[in-house]
């Protein structure tokens, strides 16, 4: 299987519009965007502290 071309992408978009309708798609994208934002914030909070701070605290 190769990469998706313009025709395939247009067919997929057309099917999505038929399934969900024009009014529901913005709501879905808003939910997807907020989910991605929450994931990024959670990933940023879980990063370990730099080694410098740990060395200074042990002194």
N, CA, C and O atoms as a CHARMM CRD file, in Angstrom:
* protein
*
  236
    1    1 UNK  N      0.83500  -1.18500   0.00000 PROA 1      0.00000
    2    1 UNK  CA     0.00000   0.00000   0.00000 PROA 1      0.00000
    3    1 UNK  C      0.87500   1.24000   0.00000 PROA 1      0.00000
    4    1 UNK  O      1.87700   1.32200   0.71000 PROA 1      0.00000
    5    2 UNK  N      0.47900   2.17800  -0.79500 PROA 2      0.00000
    6    2 UNK  CA     1.24300   3.41100  -0.89100 PROA 2      0.00000
    7    2 UNK  C      0.62400   4.52000  -0.07500 PROA 2      0.00000
    8    2 UNK  O     -0.24700   4.29500   0.76500 PROA 2      0.00000
    9    3 UNK  N      1.08300   5.69400  -0.33800 PROA 3      0.00000
   10    3 UNK  CA     0.57200   6.86200   0.36800 PROA 3      0.00000
   11    3 UNK  C     -0.80900   7.21600  -0.15500 PROA 3      0.00000
   12    3 UNK  O     -1.19000   6.83200  -1.26000 PROA 3      0.00000
   13    4 UNK  N     -1.55900   7.96200   0.66700 PROA 4      0.00000
   14    4 UNK  CA    -2.88500   8.40500   0.25000 PROA 4      0.00000
   15    4 UNK  C     -2.76000   9.58200  -0.70400 PROA 4      0.00000
   16    4 UNK  O     -2.01800  10.53100  -0.44800 PROA 4      0.00000
   17    5 UNK  N     -3.48800   9.50800  -1.79400 PROA 5      0.00000
   18    5 UNK  CA    -3.49800  10.60100  -2.75600 PROA 5      0.00000
   19    5 UNK  C     -4.65300  11.54100  -2.48300 PROA 5      0.00000
   20    5 UNK  O     -5.42600  11.33700  -1.54600 PROA 5      0.00000
   21    6 UNK  N     -4.76600  12.56300  -3.29900 PROA 6      0.00000
   22    6 UNK  CA    -5.81300  13.57000  -3.13400 PROA 6      0.00000
   23    6 UNK  C     -7.19500  12.94800  -3.29200 PROA 6      0.00000
   24    6 UNK  O     -8.11400  13.27600  -2.54100 PROA 6      0.00000
   25    7 UNK  N     -7.34400  12.06400  -4.25000 PROA 7      0.00000
   26    7 UNK  CA    -8.64800  11.43300  -4.49500 PROA 7      0.00000
   27    7 UNK  C     -9.09300  10.61000  -3.29000 PROA 7      0.00000
   28    7 UNK  O    -10.25400  10.68200  -2.88900 PROA 7      0.00000
   29    8 UNK  N     -8.19000   9.83700  -2.71400 PROA 8      0.00000
   30    8 UNK  CA    -8.54200   9.01500  -1.56200 PROA 8      0.00000
   31    8 UNK  C     -8.91900   9.87200  -0.35800 PROA 8      0.00000
   32    8 UNK  O     -9.86100   9.55700   0.36800 PROA 8      0.00000
   33    9 UNK  N     -8.17500  10.95900  -0.15300 PROA 9      0.00000
   34    9 UNK  CA    -8.47800  11.86000   0.96500 PROA 9      0.00000
   35    9 UNK  C     -9.85100  12.49600   0.78100 PROA 9      0.00000
   36    9 UNK  O    -10.60900  12.60700   1.74500 PROA 9      0.00000
   37   10 UNK  N    -10.18100  12.91200  -0.42800 PROA 10     0.00000
   38   10 UNK  CA   -11.49100  13.51000  -0.68900 PROA 10     0.00000
   39   10 UNK  C    -12.61900  12.50500  -0.46200 PROA 10     0.00000
   40   10 UNK  O    -13.67500  12.86400   0.05900 PROA 10     0.00000
   41   11 UNK  N    -12.40200  11.25700  -0.84900 PROA 11     0.00000
   42   11 UNK  CA   -13.41600  10.21900  -0.62100 PROA 11     0.00000
   43   11 UNK  C    -13.61800  10.00600   0.87700 PROA 11     0.00000
   44   11 UNK  O    -14.75700   9.89400   1.33100 PROA 11     0.00000
   45   12 UNK  N    -12.54300   9.94800   1.64400 PROA 12     0.00000
   46   12 UNK  CA   -12.64100   9.76100   3.09800 PROA 12     0.00000
   47   12 UNK  C    -13.37200  10.93100   3.73400 PROA 12     0.00000
   48   12 UNK  O    -14.24300  10.72900   4.58100 PROA 12     0.00000
   49   13 UNK  N    -13.03200  12.15000   3.33900 PROA 13     0.00000
   50   13 UNK  CA   -13.70500  13.34400   3.88600 PROA 13     0.00000
   51   13 UNK  C    -15.19000  13.31900   3.53300 PROA 13     0.00000
   52   13 UNK  O    -16.02800  13.66300   4.36600 PROA 13     0.00000
   53   14 UNK  N    -15.52100  12.91700   2.31200 PROA 14     0.00000
   54   14 UNK  CA   -16.92300  12.82700   1.89600 PROA 14     0.00000
   55   14 UNK  C    -17.69600  11.81800   2.72700 PROA 14     0.00000
   56   14 UNK  O    -18.83400  12.07800   3.11700 PROA 14     0.00000
   57   15 UNK  N    -17.09800  10.68300   2.99900 PROA 15     0.00000
   58   15 UNK  CA   -17.76000   9.66200   3.81300 PROA 15     0.00000
   59   15 UNK  C    -17.97100  10.16500   5.23600 PROA 15     0.00000
   60   15 UNK  O    -19.02900   9.94000   5.82300 PROA 15     0.00000
   61   16 UNK  N    -16.96600  10.84700   5.79500 PROA 16     0.00000
   62   16 UNK  CA   -17.09500  11.38200   7.15800 PROA 16     0.00000
   63   16 UNK  C    -18.22500  12.39600   7.22200 PROA 16     0.00000
   64   16 UNK  O    -19.00100  12.39900   8.17700 PROA 16     0.00000
   65   17 UNK  N    -18.32700  13.25000   6.22500 PROA 17     0.00000
   66   17 UNK  CA   -19.40000  14.25500   6.19600 PROA 17     0.00000
   67   17 UNK  C    -20.76100  13.57500   6.09300 PROA 17     0.00000
   68   17 UNK  O    -21.71600  13.99700   6.74400 PROA 17     0.00000
   69   18 UNK  N    -20.85400  12.53300   5.28400 PROA 18     0.00000
   70   18 UNK  CA   -22.12000  11.81300   5.17300 PROA 18     0.00000
   71   18 UNK  C    -22.50000  11.10600   6.47800 PROA 18     0.00000
   72   18 UNK  O    -23.67500  11.06600   6.84300 PROA 18     0.00000
   73   19 UNK  N    -21.52400  10.55700   7.17100 PROA 19     0.00000
   74   19 UNK  CA   -21.81300   9.82600   8.40300 PROA 19     0.00000
   75   19 UNK  C    -22.18800  10.74600   9.55500 PROA 19     0.00000
   76   19 UNK  O    -23.14400  10.47200  10.27900 PROA 19     0.00000
   77   20 UNK  N    -21.45400  11.82200   9.73000 PROA 20     0.00000
   78   20 UNK  CA   -21.64200  12.66700  10.90300 PROA 20     0.00000
   79   20 UNK  C    -22.44400  13.93600  10.63100 PROA 20     0.00000
   80   20 UNK  O    -23.00600  14.51500  11.56100 PROA 20     0.00000
   81   21 UNK  N    -22.50600  14.36900   9.40400 PROA 21     0.00000
   82   21 UNK  CA   -23.23100  15.58900   9.09300 PROA 21     0.00000
   83   21 UNK  C    -22.37800  16.82400   9.33100 PROA 21     0.00000
   84   21 UNK  O    -21.40600  16.77500  10.08500 PROA 21     0.00000
   85   22 UNK  N    -22.73300  17.91800   8.70100 PROA 22     0.00000
   86   22 UNK  CA   -21.95800  19.14700   8.77900 PROA 22     0.00000
   87   22 UNK  C    -21.96800  19.80000  10.14500 PROA 22     0.00000
   88   22 UNK  O    -21.00800  20.48100  10.50400 PROA 22     0.00000
   89   23 UNK  N    -23.02400  19.61300  10.91500 PROA 23     0.00000
   90   23 UNK  CA   -23.12200  20.26800  12.21900 PROA 23     0.00000
   91   23 UNK  C    -22.32500  19.53600  13.28800 PROA 23     0.00000
   92   23 UNK  O    -21.85300  20.16500  14.23500 PROA 23     0.00000
   93   24 UNK  N    -22.16500  18.24700  13.16200 PROA 24     0.00000
   94   24 UNK  CA   -21.50900  17.45700  14.20200 PROA 24     0.00000
   95   24 UNK  C    -19.98300  17.52500  14.09700 PROA 24     0.00000
   96   24 UNK  O    -19.29600  17.37300  15.10700 PROA 24     0.00000
   97   25 UNK  N    -19.44800  17.74600  12.91300 PROA 25     0.00000
   98   25 UNK  CA   -17.99500  17.73300  12.70100 PROA 25     0.00000
   99   25 UNK  C    -17.27000  18.80400  13.52300 PROA 25     0.00000
  100   25 UNK  O    -16.25000  18.47800  14.13000 PROA 25     0.00000
  101   26 UNK  N    -17.73000  20.05900  13.58200 PROA 26     0.00000
  102   26 UNK  CA   -17.02600  21.03200  14.43700 PROA 26     0.00000
  103   26 UNK  C    -16.99000  20.63000  15.91500 PROA 26     0.00000
  104   26 UNK  O    -16.00500  20.88600  16.60700 PROA 26     0.00000
  105   27 UNK  N    -18.06100  20.00600  16.38900 PROA 27     0.00000
  106   27 UNK  CA   -18.07100  19.54300  17.77300 PROA 27     0.00000
  107   27 UNK  C    -17.03100  18.45000  17.98900 PROA 27     0.00000
  108   27 UNK  O    -16.34200  18.43200  19.00900 PROA 27     0.00000
  109   28 UNK  N    -16.92200  17.54000  17.02600 PROA 28     0.00000
  110   28 UNK  CA   -15.93100  16.46700  17.12500 PROA 28     0.00000
  111   28 UNK  C    -14.51300  17.02700  17.12000 PROA 28     0.00000
  112   28 UNK  O    -13.66800  16.57400  17.89200 PROA 28     0.00000
  113   29 UNK  N    -14.24500  18.00100  16.26400 PROA 29     0.00000
  114   29 UNK  CA   -12.90700  18.58500  16.18000 PROA 29     0.00000
  115   29 UNK  C    -12.57500  19.36500  17.44500 PROA 29     0.00000
  116   29 UNK  O    -11.42900  19.36200  17.89500 PROA 29     0.00000
  117   30 UNK  N    -13.57100  20.03500  18.02100 PROA 30     0.00000
  118   30 UNK  CA   -13.34900  20.77100  19.26700 PROA 30     0.00000
  119   30 UNK  C    -12.97500  19.80100  20.38800 PROA 30     0.00000
  120   30 UNK  O    -12.05400  20.06400  21.16100 PROA 30     0.00000
  121   31 UNK  N    -13.68500  18.69200  20.47300 PROA 31     0.00000
  122   31 UNK  CA   -13.37200  17.68000  21.48100 PROA 31     0.00000
  123   31 UNK  C    -11.99800  17.07400  21.26600 PROA 31     0.00000
  124   31 UNK  O    -11.26300  16.83600  22.22500 PROA 31     0.00000
  125   32 UNK  N    -11.65000  16.82600  20.01500 PROA 32     0.00000
  126   32 UNK  CA   -10.33500  16.27400  19.70200 PROA 32     0.00000
  127   32 UNK  C     -9.23200  17.26300  20.07900 PROA 32     0.00000
  128   32 UNK  O     -8.21300  16.86800  20.64500 PROA 32     0.00000
  129   33 UNK  N     -9.43000  18.53300  19.77100 PROA 33     0.00000
  130   33 UNK  CA    -8.43900  19.56100  20.11300 PROA 33     0.00000
  131   33 UNK  C     -8.24400  19.70700  21.60400 PROA 33     0.00000
  132   33 UNK  O     -7.11200  19.83900  22.06800 PROA 33     0.00000
  133   34 UNK  N     -9.32400  19.68600  22.36300 PROA 34     0.00000
  134   34 UNK  CA    -9.18400  19.81000  23.81500 PROA 34     0.00000
  135   34 UNK  C     -8.53100  18.57100  24.40500 PROA 34     0.00000
  136   34 UNK  O     -7.78700  18.67000  25.38100 PROA 34     0.00000
  137   35 UNK  N     -8.79800  17.41200  23.82900 PROA 35     0.00000
  138   35 UNK  CA    -8.14100  16.19100  24.30100 PROA 35     0.00000
  139   35 UNK  C     -6.64500  16.21600  24.06600 PROA 35     0.00000
  140   35 UNK  O     -5.86800  15.80500  24.92700 PROA 35     0.00000
  141   36 UNK  N     -6.24200  16.69900  22.90000 PROA 36     0.00000
  142   36 UNK  CA    -4.81300  16.80600  22.58900 PROA 36     0.00000
  143   36 UNK  C     -4.13900  17.81100  23.51800 PROA 36     0.00000
  144   36 UNK  O     -3.01900  17.58500  23.97600 PROA 36     0.00000
  145   37 UNK  N     -4.82300  18.92500  23.79800 PROA 37     0.00000
  146   37 UNK  CA    -4.26200  19.93900  24.69500 PROA 37     0.00000
  147   37 UNK  C     -4.06500  19.37900  26.09900 PROA 37     0.00000
  148   37 UNK  O     -3.03800  19.63000  26.72800 PROA 37     0.00000
  149   38 UNK  N     -5.04400  18.62100  26.59300 PROA 38     0.00000
  150   38 UNK  CA    -4.92400  18.01900  27.92200 PROA 38     0.00000
  151   38 UNK  C     -3.78600  17.00300  27.95000 PROA 38     0.00000
  152   38 UNK  O     -3.05400  16.92000  28.93600 PROA 38     0.00000
  153   39 UNK  N     -3.63500  16.23400  26.88100 PROA 39     0.00000
  154   39 UNK  CA    -2.55700  15.24800  26.81400 PROA 39     0.00000
  155   39 UNK  C     -1.19700  15.93000  26.85100 PROA 39     0.00000
  156   39 UNK  O     -0.29800  15.48000  27.56200 PROA 39     0.00000
  157   40 UNK  N     -1.03700  17.01100  26.09500 PROA 40     0.00000
  158   40 UNK  CA     0.23500  17.73900  26.09300 PROA 40     0.00000
  159   40 UNK  C      0.54400  18.31000  27.47200 PROA 40     0.00000
  160   40 UNK  O      1.68500  18.24300  27.93000 PROA 40     0.00000
  161   41 UNK  N     -0.46400  18.87100  28.13600 PROA 41     0.00000
  162   41 UNK  CA    -0.24900  19.42100  29.47600 PROA 41     0.00000
  163   41 UNK  C      0.12800  18.32900  30.46400 PROA 41     0.00000
  164   41 UNK  O      0.99700  18.53700  31.31100 PROA 41     0.00000
  165   42 UNK  N     -0.50800  17.17800  30.37000 PROA 42     0.00000
  166   42 UNK  CA    -0.18400  16.07500  31.27100 PROA 42     0.00000
  167   42 UNK  C      1.21800  15.54800  30.99700 PROA 42     0.00000
  168   42 UNK  O      1.94400  15.20600  31.93000 PROA 42     0.00000
  169   43 UNK  N      1.60300  15.48100  29.73300 PROA 43     0.00000
  170   43 UNK  CA     2.93800  15.00500  29.38600 PROA 43     0.00000
  171   43 UNK  C      4.00300  15.99800  29.85700 PROA 43     0.00000
  172   43 UNK  O      5.08800  15.59500  30.27500 PROA 43     0.00000
  173   44 UNK  N      3.69400  17.28300  29.78900 PROA 44     0.00000
  174   44 UNK  CA     4.63900  18.30500  30.22900 PROA 44     0.00000
  175   44 UNK  C      4.83100  18.24300  31.74300 PROA 44     0.00000
  176   44 UNK  O      5.94400  18.43100  32.23200 PROA 44     0.00000
  177   45 UNK  N      3.75800  17.98000  32.48800 PROA 45     0.00000
  178   45 UNK  CA     3.83400  17.91000  33.94500 PROA 45     0.00000
  179   45 UNK  C      4.57900  16.67500  34.42800 PROA 45     0.00000
  180   45 UNK  O      5.14600  16.69500  35.52100 PROA 45     0.00000
  181   46 UNK  N      4.59500  15.60500  33.64700 PROA 46     0.00000
  182   46 UNK  CA     5.21700  14.34700  34.06100 PROA 46     0.00000
  183   46 UNK  C      6.70400  14.26800  33.76500 PROA 46     0.00000
  184   46 UNK  O      7.33500  13.26300  34.09000 PROA 46     0.00000
  185   47 UNK  N      7.28100  15.29600  33.16100 PROA 47     0.00000
  186   47 UNK  CA     8.70400  15.24900  32.83400 PROA 47     0.00000
  187   47 UNK  C      9.52200  15.30300  34.11600 PROA 47     0.00000
  188   47 UNK  O      9.17500  16.04000  35.03900 PROA 47     0.00000
  189   48 UNK  N     10.60600  14.53000  34.18600 PROA 48     0.00000
  190   48 UNK  CA    11.44000  14.53400  35.39700 PROA 48     0.00000
  191   48 UNK  C     12.17300  15.86200  35.57000 PROA 48     0.00000
  192   48 UNK  O     12.43800  16.57500  34.60200 PROA 48     0.00000
  193   49 UNK  N     12.48800  16.17000  36.80400 PROA 49     0.00000
  194   49 UNK  CA    13.20300  17.41300  37.12700 PROA 49     0.00000
  195   49 UNK  C     14.63400  17.31700  36.62400 PROA 49     0.00000
  196   49 UNK  O     15.18800  16.21900  36.56300 PROA 49     0.00000
  197   50 UNK  N     15.24800  18.44200  36.26100 PROA 50     0.00000
  198   50 UNK  CA    16.64400  18.42000  35.82000 PROA 50     0.00000
  199   50 UNK  C     17.57700  17.92200  36.91900 PROA 50     0.00000
  200   50 UNK  O     17.27400  18.05000  38.10600 PROA 50     0.00000
  201   51 UNK  N     18.70300  17.35800  36.52100 PROA 51     0.00000
  202   51 UNK  CA    19.65800  16.77200  37.47800 PROA 51     0.00000
  203   51 UNK  C     20.29200  17.84300  38.36200 PROA 51     0.00000
  204   51 UNK  O     20.67500  17.53300  39.49100 PROA 51     0.00000
  205   52 UNK  N     20.41900  19.08000  37.90400 PROA 52     0.00000
  206   52 UNK  CA    21.04700  20.13900  38.69400 PROA 52     0.00000
  207   52 UNK  C     20.31300  20.36400  40.00400 PROA 52     0.00000
  208   52 UNK  O     20.95000  20.49900  41.04800 PROA 52     0.00000
  209   53 UNK  N     18.99900  20.40500  39.97100 PROA 53     0.00000
  210   53 UNK  CA    18.23700  20.65800  41.18900 PROA 53     0.00000
  211   53 UNK  C     18.44800  19.54400  42.20000 PROA 53     0.00000
  212   53 UNK  O     18.54600  19.81200  43.39700 PROA 53     0.00000
  213   54 UNK  N     18.51900  18.31600  41.74800 PROA 54     0.00000
  214   54 UNK  CA    18.73000  17.18900  42.65700 PROA 54     0.00000
  215   54 UNK  C     20.11000  17.26200  43.31000 PROA 54     0.00000
  216   54 UNK  O     20.25000  16.95500  44.49400 PROA 54     0.00000
  217   55 UNK  N     21.13300  17.66600  42.54500 PROA 55     0.00000
  218   55 UNK  CA    22.48400  17.77300  43.08100 PROA 55     0.00000
  219   55 UNK  C     22.56500  18.87700  44.11800 PROA 55     0.00000
  220   55 UNK  O     23.23000  18.70800  45.14100 PROA 55     0.00000
  221   56 UNK  N     21.90300  20.00700  43.88000 PROA 56     0.00000
  222   56 UNK  CA    21.93500  21.12700  44.81300 PROA 56     0.00000
  223   56 UNK  C     21.22500  20.78000  46.10800 PROA 56     0.00000
  224   56 UNK  O     21.64800  21.22600  47.17400 PROA 56     0.00000
  225   57 UNK  N     20.16000  19.99900  46.04600 PROA 57     0.00000
  226   57 UNK  CA    19.41000  19.64800  47.23300 PROA 57     0.00000
  227   57 UNK  C     20.19700  18.69600  48.12700 PROA 57     0.00000
  228   57 UNK  O     20.02500  18.72700  49.34600 PROA 57     0.00000
  229   58 UNK  N     21.04500  17.86000  47.56300 PROA 58     0.00000
  230   58 UNK  CA    21.79600  16.88300  48.35600 PROA 58     0.00000
  231   58 UNK  C     22.98700  17.51500  49.05700 PROA 58     0.00000
  232   58 UNK  O     23.54800  16.90400  49.96700 PROA 58     0.00000
  233   59 UNK  N     23.38800  18.70400  48.66900 PROA 59     0.00000
  234   59 UNK  CA    24.54600  19.36300  49.28900 PROA 59     0.00000
  235   59 UNK  C     24.20300  20.00000  50.58400 PROA 59     0.00000
  236   59 UNK  O     25.06700  20.59400  51.22900 PROA 59     0.00000
